[in-house]
Amino acid sequence: MGSLSFEKDFEPSAVTPRGLAPPGLIANGDFGEMKRLKVATPTAPRKNLNVAVTEPGSRNNGPSLDCILMNYIDTLSQRINYHIGYPVNICYEHYASLAPLLQFHLNNCGDPFLQNTVDFHSKDFEVAVLNWFADLWEIEKDQYWGYVTNGGTEGNLHGILVGRELLPTGILYASKDSHYSVAKAAMMYRMDFEMVNTSVHGEMDYSDLKVKLLQNKGKPAIINVTIGTTFKGAVDDLDVILQTLKDCGYTYDQFYIHCDAALNGLIIPFIKNMISFKKPIGSVTISGHKFLGCPMPCGIQITRKSYINNLSRKVEYIASVDATISGSRNGLAPIFLWYSLSAKGQVGLQKDVKRCLDNAKYLKDRLQQAGISVMLNELSIIVVLERPRDHEFVRRWQLSCVRDMAHVIVMPGITREILDSFINDLLQQRKKWYKDGNVTPPCVAEDIGAQNCACSYHKIDFIIP
């Protein structure tokens, strides 16, 4: 059921959303077990609801507001196990505990480290979250500044802005596989922009970076380092980039590095110590609603305290200084982040990382054994595969597609049962798509490498253990 169907005798209280856990299960924190019970025949994508704002007196013959909302919740709940193409962790089972906060307007306006003139804010929680990430990324509490953003894009906009203010004549360098917000920042700030080539796996081409750095030796470098590219999950090697800068003769005062770790910022630290302010980096941003999980878009942006004075402006109206992009900020997000971090802890996050990496490898191996083109980068939970031929299939599984590629992002809530359901559905559909031999699977060698392509030309006989 993808669309809403209204009945006059519909009772909202009778609806139990199929993707939501009963209170007892939520209290036990076993959202994953609940999801394992919910995989069934694939449902159709939801349709536009054609909802309108109506005056109270005109709803006599139509559904109530509660009825509309509960139907909407039921529709979303049926689709919860088919959300595998985008990096959102939907397993935040503590929403019920935090629901009472919705009765308050919480606005974290201005600097997180300065109290508001009003009491309705959550800066106490915001600073606690920032301190947690400062420890993770190895910077002393009196040496950093940061805030909870509205998402990874705002974090990138802020980090690159800090770099531009420190190095006004600097050139922004970013790989072709960088998030689109990096090019957006260059356009908004009217910065000179150099696009750096990438390998077939999506990692920055360091030889091309070196060529471009030497060509522009007279100007400072502002480099966006992607810790987990959007589509392929590739990780730019920060240490190689730092060495490249050194080899090209750039001193510490001639470059600024922003790390876009939107997805992998909570994965990499539990595998290898790559992101650290002990290295000469300027800022790091992650998305809070991705690997950690939050019901609203949000992120964390941290930079060096000594850099922020170039952005800070005193605002008498709010009795504070402000160096943020957005000014007024969602006060609910820091509390959700604080609650998640406190409930999971580093041990819980490390378990999530291991499970996701294992499940991503499981998916990659199953697809490879079935003769389907597939690629999985090291340190990544993004499995890239040949693009399914049928748009309906793509929409059913809510896949993201680029050229002849699609990908599955194996988030903490994606169980092996869900992956098996996806694989079985894909294999059944491929028999229909390619049954007569007139149409063949696409060649994706240029996109993911010949060794990962299973088209008729590059087909490899895989040895199944």
N, C-alpha and C positions, 0 to 999 in steps of 0.2 A: 504494500500500500504506500505509494509515493505521494498521493495527493490527499487533500482533506475531504472528508465526506461528513456533512452535518445532518444530524437527525434531531427532531424536536424533543425526543425523549432521552437524548444523550445525557448521561450523568457523569460530570468530570470526576467525581469521587470514585467512580467505578473503574477508572483507567489505571492500569499499572504499566507504565512505560516499559517496553520490553528490553530496552538497553540499560535500564537503571536497576541498581541492586536494591533489595529489600533492606530496611534499616538495620537488621541484625547483621547482615553480611557486610554492610558499610562499616558498622562499628568494629567488626573484626579485621577490617582493612583488607579483605580478600576479594577485591574487585576483579583480580585476574581470574579467580575461580568462577566468579559469576559470568565473566565473558566467555569462558570455555564452554559454558552451558548454553550459549546463545547462538552459536553458528548454525544456520539452517539454510534452506533454499534461498539463493540470492534474491534480494528484493530489488525492485525497480528504483532508479533515482527519483528523488522527490521532485515534484513539479512546482512551478511558481504558484503561490497561494492566492494571489490577487486580493490581498488583504487591504481594506480601506479603513480610514478613520471615519467613524460615524458618530452622530450626535446621540446622546442617551435615549431620547424619545423615539428614535427611528429604528430601534433594534427589537421592537415588539414581536416581529415575525421571523427574526433571525436568531442565530446562535448567540449565546452569552459570551462575554469576554473570556470567562474561565473556560468555556467550552472550546473556543478558538485556540487558546493557549495550550490546553491539554491535548488537543488533536495535533498541534504543532510538535509538542514534546514527544508524543507517541510516534509521529512520523520520523523525527530525528533519531529516536531510540531504535527504530528498526534498521537504521542505516549505520549504527555505531560500529559494527564489525566489518564494514566495507570501506572504511576510511584508512587506506593503506598507501596512498600516493603522496601525502603531504606531511611535513614534520610537525605534527601536533600530538602531544601526549594527552589523551582524553581520560586518563585514569587518575583523576583527583577526587578520590572517594570522600574527602573531608568537606565537600561542599555543604553537606547538611549541617555540620558543626559551625560553619562560618556564615550560613544564610542569615542569621539575625543581624549581621552587620549591614544588610541592605536597607535597614530602616534609618541609617545615618548617611549624611553627605560627608564624605571624607576627601578633602582636597589637600594634597601635599604641595602647596604652592611655595616656590622659592627654594632656597638652599636647604637640603635635608638636614644639615648640621645646625641650623638656626631654627628656633621654635617660632611657630606662627603667633599672630596676635589673637587668634581664635583657637579653640580647643579641638575642633573637629578635623583632625589630621591623624596620620599614622607614621609620622617621622621616626618615632621610637623603633617601630618594626623595620622601617626602611634602613635605618643605620645598622640595625642588627644584621640584616641581609647583606648589606655592603661590607660589613666587617667579616662576614663568613667568606665572601668571595675574595676579599683582600688577603685573608689567610691562604686561601686556595692558590692564589696567583702570586704569593710571596712578596707582599709589600706591607710595610709597617703602617699601623692605623693612623699615625700622625704624618704619613708621607703621601697619602692618597686622597683623592676627592672623587665622588661619584654620585649617581642617583639612579632610581628605578625609572626606566623609560617606558614609553608606550610600545616598544618593540625593537627588533634588531635594526630596522631602517633608521630610527631615531638615534640609536647608538652609533651607527656608521656616520650619520650626518654630524653628530657631536664630535666624535673622535677625529674626523677629517677636518672639521672646523678648528679644533684645537691645534692641529698640525699647521693649518694655513695661517692662523694667528701668530704662531711661533716663527713660521718661515713664510712670510707673505709672498715671496717670489718663487716659492717651491713649485715643483711639477709633481702632480699626482700620478703614481704608477699603480696599475692594478691589472690582474690577469684577465683574459677573455672570459674565464669562468667565474669571475667575481660576481657577487650579488648585484642586481641592477641598481640598487640604491647608491653604489659607489659612483657610477656614471652620473646618477642624478645629483649627487653632491658636487661633482665637478661642474655640472651645468649651473646649479644654483649659486655656487660660489665663484663662478667664472674663472675656474682654475685651468691652467694648461694640463692636458690629460694625455698620458701615454698608455696605450693598451698593450699589454705584454702577452706574447703567445703562450700557449699551454701544450702540454703533452696530450697524447690520445686519452690518457687517464684523467685529465683535467687539472693536473698540477702545473704550477707556473714553470715556464721554460727559463731557467736561470741564465742560460747563455744569451737569450734574447734580452733579458733584463740587463745583463752586463753591457751589451751593445748599446742599449738605449741610455743607460746611465752615463756611459763614456761620451755619447753624442751630446749630452746635456750637462757636461761636467761643470759648467759655470753656474748652474742653478741648484739649489737644495732639492732633496728628494723627499717626497711624502709617499710612503709605500703602504698600500693596503695588502696585508697578509691574510689570506683566507684559510681559516682552520676548519675545513669541511665545506667544499663547494656545494652550491645549491642543488645541482642535478646529479653529479657523479660522486660527491662526498670526498673529493680529493683534498689532501692537506698540503698546503705550501710549507716548505721546510724553512722555518724561521732562522735556524742556524746557518743554513746555506745562503740565505738572503743577507744576513749580517756579514758573512764572510765575503760575499760578492761586493757589498758596499765598501768593505775594507780594501779589497783588491783594486777597486776603482778609485781609491784615494779619498773617499768620503769620511770625514771625521764626525764624531758624535754630534757636534753642533751644526752639521750640514744635512742631517736626515731626521725624519720622524716616522715611526712605524705604528700603524694602527692595526690591531688584530681583530678581524671579524670572525668570531668563534660562535656564531649564532646557534648552531646545532651542536657542534663538537666540543664546545667549551666545558660541558659537563661529562664528556666522554674521554677526551685526551688526557686530562690530569690523572685518571685512574689507570692509564696504560703506560704513559711515559711523561716525564717532566719536561714538557715543551714550552708551555705558556708560563712565563715568570717575569716579574718586574726586576729581578736581579739582572736580567738582560736589558740592553738599551732600547726598550720599547716605550711608546708613549701612552697607549690606551688599549683596552680590551673591552669588547662588548659581546654579550650573549643574549639569546631570547629566552625569557622565563617560561613562556607557554609551550616551548618545544620539548626538550628532553625531560625537564623537571615536571612541567604540566601546570597549567593555570587556566581557569575558565574565561579569562580575558587576555588579549595580547598585551605583553609586557616584556621588559628586558632589563639588563643590568649594564651600566656603563661605568667604567673606572678608568681614571687617568691620574697622573701625578699632581699632587697638590700644588707644587711650584709652578705648574703650567696654567692653572685655572684663573689666575689673576687677570690674564689677558682677555677673559670672557666675562668676568663678574661685573655686574652693574648694580649699584644700590637703588632699590625701589622703595621710596618712602611709603607708598600706598600699602604695601604688605609688610613694612618694617623689617625688610630682609634684603639680602643680595640675591641675584638670580644669574646663574650661568647655564641654565638648562635651555633646551630647544623649545619645549612646550609650555613652560610657565606653570599653569595649573596642571596637576598630575593626579591620576587615579590613586586614591588612598587605599582602595581595597587590594590592589595588586601586591603591595609589599606584605600585607598580612597573609595572603594566600602563599606567597613565596616563603615567608618565615615559617608558616605552618608545615609546608611540604618539606623544607630542609630539616626542620626539627623532628618531624615524624620519621623521615628516612635516614637522615644522617649520612656520613660518608660511607659507612658500611652498606647501607641500603642502596645508595647510588652505585656503588661498586658492583653490587649484585645485579642491578638493572643493566649496567654496562656489559657485564659478562653475558647475561642472558640475551641481550639484543645482538651482540656480536655473534654468539653461537647460533641464534635463530637466523641471522642474515646469511651465515655460511650454509646453514641447512637449506634455506631457500635457493641459494645460488647452486648448491650441489644437485638439488632435485631438478632444477631447470636444466642444468648442464647435462645431466644423465638422460633427460627427455629429448635432448637434441635441440634445445632452444638457445639462441645467442644470449649470453649473459656475462656480466662483469661485476666484480666486487673489489673495491680498493681496500688496501690495508688500512686499519684504524677506522673503517667506515661501516655504517649500518644501512647504507643505501645500495640496493641491488638494482643495477641497470640491465634492462632486457630489451629484446626487439619489441617494437610497438605493435600491440594487438591490432588486427586488421579492422575490427568492428568497433564503431564509435559507441554503440550501446554497451559493449563490454567495458570499454574505457570508463564510461560514466557510471556503470554499476559498481565498479571497484574504485571509483574516484581517483584514477591514475593521472599523474602529470606526464605530459608527452612533449618531446622536442625532436623535430625531424623524424627519424625512424626509430627513435628510442622512447621507452617509458621507464619509470622506476617505481620501486616499492621501498618505502622507508620503514624499517623494522623498529618501531617504537616500543617502549615498555609494555604497552597494552596489546601488542600484536602477538598472539600466541601461535604455537605450531598448528593448532587446530584451524585457526583462521588462515594460516599460510597453506595448509593442506587443502582447504576449501577453495582458495584462490587457484592453486596449482591444478586441481581436478577440473575446475571450471574452465581454465585456460586450455588444458589438454583436450577437453571435449569440444570446445569451440574451434580449436585449430584443425580438428578433423573435418569440420564443416567448411572452414575457410579454404583449406588447401586440398580437398578431397579429389578434385578432378585433375589436378596437376597443371591447370592453366594459369593459376596464380601460385606463386611461391613466396616463402618468407623473405623479408627484406635483407639485403646485405648491409651489415652495420660495421664492417671492418674499419672504415674511416672514423667511425664514432667511438668504438670501444676496443679496437685492435683486432687484427686478423686472427690472433690466437683465441679470441673470445667469440668470434663469429661462426655460426653454424649454418650459414647459407649453403646452397648447393655447391658453390665454388670453394668455400673455405671449410666445408664440413670436415670435422675431425672425429675419428672413432674414439670416444672417451672410454677409458677403462673403468668399469664400475667395480669397486672393491667388494 
